[in-house]
Amino acid sequence: EAGVDSLGAVEFHNRLSAPLGDEIDLPDVVHEAVNYEVALPEGAVDNFNAAVQSIRSLRMEIARDGVVDQQKVAKLMGMILNLQQYTISPMISENSADAFKDGERGKRLREEAANEPTGSFYALLDELTLMRSQGHEQLVVACNQVQMMHVVCVWLRKVAPELGELLVYDGSLSKTQRREVKRRFLERKDSVLFLSIGA
């Protein structure tokens, strides 16, 4: 029976755990929270506040029970996701994801949602503008919700053409389209790539 060299295992672990940035000269990863006013359209504020209250109530109920009920936790996570969508655009939250997909209805919904920007739209524009002013030419915005990216892109194309070409890379693209989006992003010095985390 072969034994494991404990010193070798420790060295192996240390090498795997070492930051690769030192070895390949990558910049530090910086995590930054951006606080902003939600600034929902007037008609959406009451629904938002009611959703927040429902989340708080369910969270307190789960804590009071003292036992993890997977159905309640799943319900809570769904409610939080819905609220996240609501802060970007109440229309995203109120319609199914499929409703925003390609086609005339999806295009109309994206346009309508972009016509009611929330505080998150302005916060993103401020961050992109700041990064450009700091000399960053090519910017990537990663998002796990495809509909959010598409709605914000529609709005940014209208209000901030100075950002350059806005490209979306998501799972709906064919391999050829993905290569084309990648090529266009890398060739232009003034582009913003909206990247679906799941693509």
C-alpha positions, -999 to 999 in steps of 0.1 A, spaced: 0 0 0 14 34 -9 12 61 17 6 98 11 36 120 18 21 144 43 47 171 35 41 167 -2 3 170 4 8 202 24 30 217 -3 5 206 -30 -24 223 -10 -3 255 -5 4 257 -42 -33 252 -51 -43 278 -25 -17 304 -35 -31 333 -54 -25 328 -90 -23 366 -95 13 365 -81 24 339 -107 7 354 -138 7 391 -128 -31 396 -126 -46 427 -110 -62 423 -76 -99 414 -76 -118 442 -60 -153 437 -46 -173 469 -42 -209 475 -32 -227 503 -49 -256 518 -30 -283 537 -48 -318 549 -45 -342 523 -58 -363 550 -74 -392 529 -86 -420 543 -108 -447 558 -86 -472 530 -92 -447 504 -82 -437 516 -47 -467 501 -28 -461 467 -44 -424 468 -36 -431 477 0 -457 449 3 -432 424 -12 -405 435 13 -429 430 42 -439 395 29 -402 386 27 -396 398 63 -427 379 76 -416 346 59 -381 350 71 -393 356 107 -416 326 104 -387 304 93 -365 316 121 -393 311 147 -399 275 135 -363 265 144 -364 238 117 -353 243 81 -384 237 59 -370 234 24 -403 245 8 -404 277 29 -367 284 21 -374 278 -17 -404 302 -14 -383 328 3 -355 326 -23 -381 330 -51 -396 360 -34 -361 376 -30 -354 369 -67 -386 385 -77 -378 415 -55 -344 418 -72 -361 418 -106 -385 444 -93 -357 468 -83 -344 466 -119 -378 468 -136 -412 461 -122 -422 449 -156 -396 421 -155 -410 410 -122 -446 412 -134 -441 392 -167 -425 358 -173 -390 355 -186 -403 340 -218 -423 372 -224 -391 392 -228 -375 368 -253 -371 376 -290 -401 384 -310 -423 414 -313 -439 410 -279 -404 407 -262 -391 437 -281 -422 458 -271 -418 447 -234 -381 456 -234 -389 490 -249 -417 496 -223 -395 486 -194 -366 508 -206 -390 537 -207 -394 534 -169 -358 534 -156 -352 527 -120 -324 539 -98 -304 508 -108 -302 521 -144 -287 554 -133 -263 537 -108 -250 515 -136 -246 544 -159 -227 563 -132 -204 534 -127 -197 529 -164 -191 566 -169 -167 566 -139 -148 537 -153 -145 553 -187 -132 585 -171 -106 564 -153 -93 552 -187 -110 519 -190 -120 514 -226 -135 480 -227 -160 472 -200 -178 440 -190 -211 439 -171 -219 404 -159 -254 395 -150 -273 363 -141 -306 376 -154 -307 379 -192 -339 401 -193 -323 427 -171 -293 430 -194 -315 435 -225 -337 461 -209 -308 481 -195 -291 479 -229 -322 494 -246 -321 523 -222 -284 529 -224 -284 530 -262 -309 558 -259 -294 579 -231 -256 572 -233 -244 567 -269 -210 580 -257 -205 546 -241 -198 531 -276 -210 498 -288 -231 478 -264 -229 441 -270 -249 413 -254 -235 378 -250 -261 353 -238 -273 318 -243 -295 327 -272 -266 333 -295 -253 306 -319 -216 297 -318 -210 319 -349 -228 349 -332 -208 344 -300 -176 345 -319 -188 377 -337 -197 394 -304 -164 385 -289 -145 398 -320 -164 431 -321 -158 436 -283 -121 429 -286 -116 450 -317 -133 482 -305 -118 504 -279 -151 518 -268 -173 488 -261 -194 474 -233 -200 437 -231 -231 426 -212 -222 390 -203 -248 365 -192 -231 345 -164 -250 313 -176 -240 317 -213 
